[in-house]
Amino acid sequence: MLEATFTRHLRDFTMDVDITVQSGETLALIGENGSGKSTTLKILSGLMKPESGKILLNDQVLYDSGTRTHIDPEMRNISYMFQNYALFPHMTVRENIAYGLAVRKRPIEEIKARTDELIGRMGLDQIADEPVTRLSGGQRQRTALARSLAPRPALLLLDEPLAALDVKTQDNMRRELASVIRAENIPCIIVTHSIIDALSIADRVSVIKRGAIVATGTPEDIIRDPAYGFSVSENPNLYRGEIHIGKTGMVCVKIGDIYVRAVTTLSGVVNVEIRPEELILSREKLASSAINSFQGTITEIHPSGLETLVYVDIGIPLAAALTPQSVERLSLRKGDHIVVTFKATAVHIFA
């Protein structure tokens, strides 16, 4: 269990952080650029020293301004995975994973057993003896995660672990990352800009603004609270739903009280993203191949640069991204009744 309360003066603001993460729990730390996310990880890892406060990990004091205690980073048993992964380019996958155990002078048998275990778990068997310079983005990410986990850390810190991956690889890695972290049963903090990462991986989310934690809750609670703004800046159409398969094999996801046609092989409770730019608004029902069509009422219209977000209540809140010209052509006003149409492929389902 991690318990941390600390302050640190930066150029533009003062860090004032209070974080608790239970064993086996993943906390997503989310906020805008320059809000103090990565600085928080550096302070927890010991790479940066706070000015006051106390940091405890499994009841071990890592930092205490009152007693002037500061444990050096290499003595903290914390693994910190950087955004660029920081793999050793002159080493193979196996050598990278074994590195942390080797520098701790663990027995050779233990190093081999733990390295082989993680190579198998992370699906790296076929490339274990390849130089990391030959790896794809997803393979590099798995190698870096395996290296971070090899020494059996008491705390795992991940700084934007999926940011360098393409969209398709991100989807696969979210599922793998969540599974591997839970299997280790250690506290984990993941820094991310992505609400989707938080929904897929985290048990709780803490919102950080100008160095202060301003809210903590479940991912669903945070994205639905307009006070925090992240859902609007990234994608307001994020939901939790449940997959239903009809007698004819038709796949739907139930969100609230409505059923939305989708394309997926997943089952059970899932996360749902509907891209605002793929929604079509019209005054009348369209003759279209797009299979999802709902009548609703416009609740808000928000101009935002080159596009305008039109919020429609169809039984769930849904935002469509239109050009200002389209809004004007349709003469859209708050309170108007409108038809929302979109394809099943516009509904992105992820675990």
HELIX and SHEET records of a PDB file:
HELIX    1   1 LYS A   37  SER A   45  1                                   9    
HELIX    2   2 PRO A   73  MET A   75  5                                   3    
HELIX    3   3 VAL A   93  VAL A  103  1                                  11    
HELIX    4   4 ILE A  108  ARG A  121  1                                  14    
HELIX    5   5 ASP A  125  ILE A  127  5                                   3    
HELIX    6   6 VAL A  132  ARG A  134  5                                   3    
HELIX    7   7 GLY A  137  LEU A  149  1                                  13    
HELIX    8   8 VAL A  167  GLU A  184  1                                  18    
HELIX    9   9 ILE A  195  ILE A  201  1                                   7    
HELIX   10  10 PRO A  219  ARG A  224  1                                   6    
HELIX   11  11 PHE A  230  GLU A  234  1                                   5    
HELIX   12  12 PRO A  276  GLU A  278  5                                   3    
HELIX   13  13 PRO A  324  LEU A  330  1                                   7    
HELIX   14  14 ALA A  344  ALA A  346  5                                   3    
SHEET    1   A 5 THR A  14  VAL A  21  0                                        
SHEET    2   A 5 LEU A   2  HIS A   9 -1                                        
SHEET    3   A 5 SER A  52  LEU A  57 -1                                        
SHEET    4   A 5 GLN A  60  ASP A  64 -1                                        
SHEET    5   A 5 THR A  69  HIS A  70 -1                                        
SHEET    1   B 6 ILE A  78  MET A  81  0                                        
SHEET    2   B 6 LEU A 155  ASP A 159  1                                        
SHEET    3   B 6 CYS A 188  THR A 192  1                                        
SHEET    4   B 6 THR A  26  ILE A  30  1                                        
SHEET    5   B 6 ARG A 204  LYS A 209  1                                        
SHEET    6   B 6 ALA A 212  GLY A 217 -1                                        
SHEET    1   C 5 ILE A 258  ARG A 261  0                                        
SHEET    2   C 5 VAL A 251  ILE A 255 -1                                        
SHEET    3   C 5 LEU A 238  ILE A 245 -1                                        
SHEET    4   C 5 VAL A 269  ILE A 274 -1                                        
SHEET    5   C 5 VAL A 347  PHE A 350 -1                                        
SHEET    1   D 5 ILE A 280  SER A 282  0                                        
SHEET    2   D 5 HIS A 337  PHE A 342 -1                                        
SHEET    3   D 5 ASN A 292  SER A 304 -1                                        
SHEET    4   D 5 GLU A 307  ASP A 313 -1                                        
SHEET    5   D 5 PRO A 317  LEU A 322 -1                                        
END                                                                             
